[in-house]
Amino acid sequence: MLRQQRLSRSKWTAELNKMIGWGARVAPQDKAVLLGYLVKRFGPANNRFRPLLSPPSAE
């Protein structure tokens, strides 16, 4: 599901802040590193996700 997101830095920042608000333990000094990882791996330039295309069923 993360691969499908392709969120921008600002959107990942909002998501990360939401997760922290829900109780995720992220040290302040680690927040920038985690954000960089999310943007690099799951940001707009992410081309790892390729949806599975299957023909419609004949039913």
C-alpha positions in Angstrom: 0.0 0.0 0.0 2.9 2.4 0.7 4.1 1.9 -2.8 0.8 3.1 -4.2 0.8 6.3 -2.2 3.5 8.2 -4.1 3.1 11.1 -1.6 5.0 14.4 -1.8 7.3 15.5 1.0 4.5 17.7 2.5 2.0 14.9 2.4 4.5 12.5 4.0 5.2 15.1 6.6 1.5 15.2 7.4 1.3 11.4 7.5 4.3 11.2 9.8 2.9 13.8 12.1 -0.4 11.9 12.2 1.4 8.7 13.1 3.3 10.4 15.8 0.0 11.9 17.1 -1.4 8.4 17.3 1.5 7.2 19.4 4.3 6.2 17.0 7.6 6.7 18.8 9.9 8.7 16.6 12.7 10.6 18.2 12.9 14.3 17.0 16.4 13.8 15.6 15.1 10.7 13.6 12.1 12.5 12.0 14.1 14.1 9.2 15.8 10.8 8.3 12.6 8.9 8.3 10.9 11.5 6.2 13.7 11.4 3.7 13.4 7.6 3.5 9.7 7.8 2.9 10.0 10.4 0.2 12.8 8.5 -1.6 11.3 5.1 -1.4 7.6 5.9 -1.6 7.5 9.5 -3.1 6.2 10.8 -6.4 9.2 9.3 -8.3 8.4 5.8 -7.0 8.1 3.5 -10.0 8.2 0.2 -8.0 4.4 -0.2 -7.9 2.8 -1.8 -11.0 -0.8 -2.7 -10.6 -1.8 -6.2 -11.4 -3.8 -6.1 -14.5 -6.1 -9.0 -15.1 -8.8 -9.5 -17.7 -12.4 -9.3 -16.5 -14.0 -12.6 -15.5 -16.4 -14.1 -17.9 -19.0 -14.6 -15.2 
